[in-house]
Amino acid sequence: MAPDLWLYFLAVLAVILLPGMDMAFVMASSLAGGRRGAISAVLGIASGGAIHVVVGATGMAALMVVFPQLFRAMLLLGTLYLLWIGWSIWRSADAAPSPETVAPPSSTAVYRRAVTTCLLNPKAYAFMFALFPAFVRSDVRSLVAQTLALGLITVGTQIVVYGTVAALAVRTRAVIQARQSLIARTMGGMLIVSALLTATQAWAG
């Protein structure tokens, strides 16, 4: 791997390892849906990551910099959507239903929500604005080759990190479900807080 790609990998890894809305969604989906929910959530987040790379490579990120109103509208939409998901999870703690009597969301629904969550994550766009252009070098490789390499690194890192988080959540699911109400409030609260903090930081930047 070229030195610049190693640097990109380390930057991506650092961002993904930071707890945020993507990680909280993967954990919540893994606890609610078990292995199927975990796989769907991880694949959905990874798909969103691939789209982020394409967005950065095609210059749509630069367009949003030129027109900050568009970026801020996206932040508002993303924050509202994630607040709704977080509040829904939080409210589920009040009912405290038995896991055996509640059907988890379908794999398609989890995947769709995961893609949307990733695409509406302001932290990802802030990363693309700040770092992605620095790793696109016209004198080294073609734009297509660079986009493919950066996309594989991004998606691969997401799958490994979030896959590990999902696997740990699934393995401890039985224990955690005994404290379902507390976990629902924790996961919902994490989504709400991370959505607000990330949007605030991106808006201020």
Disulfide bonds with the S-S distance in Angstrom:
none
